[in-house]
Amino acid sequence: MTTETQALATVTFPQLNKPAPDFNAKTTHGQRSLADYKGKWLLLFSHPADFTPVCTTEFIGFANAADRFSQMNTELLGLSIDSIHSHIAWMRNIKENFGVTIPFPIIEDLSMRVAKSYGMVQPGASDTSAVRATFIIDPEGILRAMLYYPMSNGRAVDEFIRLVDALQTSDANSCATPENWKRGEEVIVPPPHTLEDANSREGQGYNYVDWYFSKKAL
């Protein structure tokens, strides 16, 4: 087993549809814990370092979309392995240079405790910085989605808005959503689980293509 393989074996990775790793951490808005977000959706995202250009564009993107997330009952929470003072200085710098106020908290994670519990620190990418990881946690504290990006490439904030909307729609309507689904488009009807239901699916009033593939409008 190589050194890198051994290091990867020690990395903790959270699991979808399981409770998100708990945390209680210092942030730019005071102490925050996972329990503080009970009853709300949470978008927890990490970045490699403060005062870096790609991360700056991402934080501006998240800040500009903060009201839209709020309308979806979704809170934003950033994290990097930097100090509170570094976070504050960076937030002030973004305001001064780009005219954008960062309205959400940023976790100080000098110990890397939170980052490691979420698998944000990955040997092979960096042993000392959190990669661009994003986690969507539902109001019950269950991890519903996670996405990892390389350090060289920024995330698309609109995709996280789309994904939260899709998850909320699926939960509320017991349905699935197709590729690149957006609000107002048809959703996918769950496939039948019995032969009888499969044989009768065509006559059930859906936008029918085949017994396993039907859509409907909400």
C-alpha positions in Angstrom: 0.0 0.0 0.0 1.4 3.4 -1.0 1.7 6.3 1.4 -1.0 8.2 -0.5 -3.3 5.1 -0.4 -2.7 4.8 3.4 -3.5 8.5 3.8 -6.7 8.2 1.8 -7.7 5.2 4.0 -7.7 7.5 7.0 -9.9 10.2 5.4 -13.4 10.3 6.7 -16.1 10.6 4.0 -19.7 11.4 5.0 -22.5 9.3 3.4 -25.6 10.4 1.5 -28.9 10.0 3.3 -27.1 9.6 6.6 -26.8 12.2 9.4 -24.3 14.9 8.4 -21.2 15.0 10.7 -21.9 17.2 13.7 -19.9 20.3 14.3 -19.6 23.2 16.8 -17.2 25.8 15.4 -16.1 29.4 15.7 -17.3 31.5 12.7 -17.2 35.1 11.6 -20.8 35.4 13.0 -20.0 33.7 16.4 -20.3 30.1 17.4 -22.3 27.8 15.0 -23.3 24.2 15.3 -25.2 21.8 13.0 -28.1 22.0 15.5 -28.5 25.7 14.8 -29.7 24.9 11.3 -32.4 22.5 12.4 -35.6 23.2 10.4 -33.6 24.8 7.5 -31.6 23.5 4.6 -27.9 24.2 4.8 -25.3 24.6 2.1 -21.9 24.0 3.7 -19.0 24.7 1.4 -15.3 24.7 1.8 -12.6 26.6 -0.1 -8.8 26.1 -0.1 -7.7 29.5 1.3 -8.7 33.1 1.9 -7.3 35.8 -0.4 -7.2 33.5 -3.5 -8.7 34.6 -6.8 -10.9 31.5 -7.6 -12.3 31.5 -4.0 -13.0 35.2 -4.2 -15.2 34.7 -7.3 -17.0 31.9 -5.7 -17.7 33.9 -2.5 -19.0 36.8 -4.6 -21.3 34.3 -6.4 -22.6 32.9 -3.2 -23.1 36.4 -1.7 -25.0 37.5 -4.7 -27.3 34.5 -4.5 -27.8 34.6 -0.7 -31.3 36.2 -0.9 -32.4 33.5 -3.4 -31.2 30.8 -1.1 -33.0 32.4 1.8 -36.2 32.3 -0.2 -35.7 28.6 -0.4 -35.2 28.3 3.4 -31.6 27.6 2.8 -28.6 28.9 4.8 -25.1 29.4 3.6 -22.0 28.5 5.6 -18.4 28.7 4.4 -15.3 27.0 5.7 -11.5 27.1 5.2 -8.5 26.2 7.2 -7.8 29.8 8.1 -8.2 32.0 11.1 -11.2 34.2 12.0 -8.9 37.3 11.5 -8.0 36.1 8.1 -11.6 35.5 7.2 -12.6 39.0 8.5 -9.8 40.7 6.6 -10.7 38.8 3.4 -14.4 39.7 3.7 -13.5 43.4 4.2 -11.1 43.2 1.2 -13.9 41.8 -1.0 -16.2 44.6 0.1 -13.5 47.2 -0.7 -12.4 45.8 -4.0 -15.6 44.4 -5.4 -18.4 46.2 -3.5 -19.9 42.9 -2.3 -20.8 42.2 1.3 -20.4 38.6 2.4 -23.6 38.0 4.5 -23.0 34.4 5.6 -20.7 33.0 8.3 -17.3 31.4 7.6 -16.0 28.7 9.9 -12.5 28.9 11.3 -11.0 25.4 11.1 -7.4 25.7 12.0 -7.5 22.2 13.6 -9.0 20.8 10.4 -11.5 18.9 12.6 -14.6 19.9 10.6 -12.8 19.6 7.3 -11.6 16.1 8.0 -15.0 14.9 9.3 -16.5 16.0 6.0 -13.7 14.6 3.8 -12.7 18.1 2.7 -9.0 17.5 3.1 -7.9 14.9 0.5 -4.3 13.6 0.2 -3.3 14.0 -3.4 -5.0 17.4 -3.7 -3.7 19.0 -0.5 -2.7 17.8 3.0 -3.2 21.2 4.5 -6.1 22.9 2.6 -9.7 22.0 2.1 -10.7 21.2 -1.5 -13.8 22.8 -3.1 -16.4 20.6 -1.4 -20.1 21.4 -1.1 -22.6 19.6 1.0 -26.4 20.0 1.0 -28.0 19.1 4.4 -31.8 18.9 4.8 -33.8 20.3 7.8 -33.5 17.1 9.7 -29.7 17.2 9.5 -29.5 14.5 6.8 -26.8 14.8 4.1 -28.6 14.8 0.8 -25.9 15.8 -1.8 -22.2 16.4 -1.9 -20.0 17.7 -4.8 -16.2 18.0 -5.0 -14.3 20.3 -7.3 -10.6 20.6 -8.0 -8.7 23.5 -6.6 -8.2 25.0 -10.1 -11.8 25.4 -11.1 -14.6 27.4 -9.5 -18.1 26.1 -8.8 -21.3 27.2 -10.5 -23.6 28.7 -7.8 -26.7 28.4 -10.1 -26.3 24.6 -10.0 -26.6 24.5 -6.2 -29.8 26.6 -6.4 -31.1 24.2 -9.0 -30.2 21.2 -7.0 -31.7 22.5 -3.7 -34.9 23.3 -5.6 -34.9 19.8 -7.2 -34.4 18.1 -3.8 -37.2 20.2 -2.2 -39.5 19.4 -5.1 -38.8 15.7 -5.0 -39.4 15.6 -1.2 -42.7 17.5 -1.5 -44.1 15.6 -4.5 -42.6 12.1 -4.2 -41.0 12.3 -7.6 -37.7 12.5 -9.3 -36.3 15.2 -11.6 -34.6 14.7 -15.1 -31.3 16.0 -16.3 -30.9 19.7 -15.7 -34.5 20.0 -14.4 -35.7 23.5 -13.6 -38.9 24.7 -11.8 -41.9 24.6 -14.1 -40.7 21.6 -16.1 -42.3 18.2 -15.9 -41.0 15.7 -13.2 -40.4 12.0 -13.5 -43.1 9.7 -12.1 -41.6 6.9 -10.0 -41.5 3.6 -12.0 -44.1 1.0 -11.1 -43.1 -1.8 -8.8 -45.5 -4.5 -9.9 -46.4 -6.1 -13.3 -50.0 -5.0 -12.8 -49.0 -1.3 -12.4 -46.6 -1.6 -15.3 -49.3 -2.9 -17.6 -51.7 -0.1 -16.6 -49.2 2.8 -16.6 -50.0 3.9 -20.1 -53.6 4.7 -19.2 -52.9 6.6 -15.9 -52.8 10.1 -17.5 -49.1 10.7 -17.5 -46.9 11.9 -20.3 -46.2 8.3 -21.2 -43.1 7.1 -23.1 -42.8 3.5 -21.8 -43.9 1.6 -18.7 -40.8 2.7 -16.8 -40.6 6.2 -18.1 -43.4 8.7 -17.6 -43.5 12.4 -16.7 -46.1 14.7 -15.3 -46.6 18.4 -14.6 -46.9 19.6 -11.0 
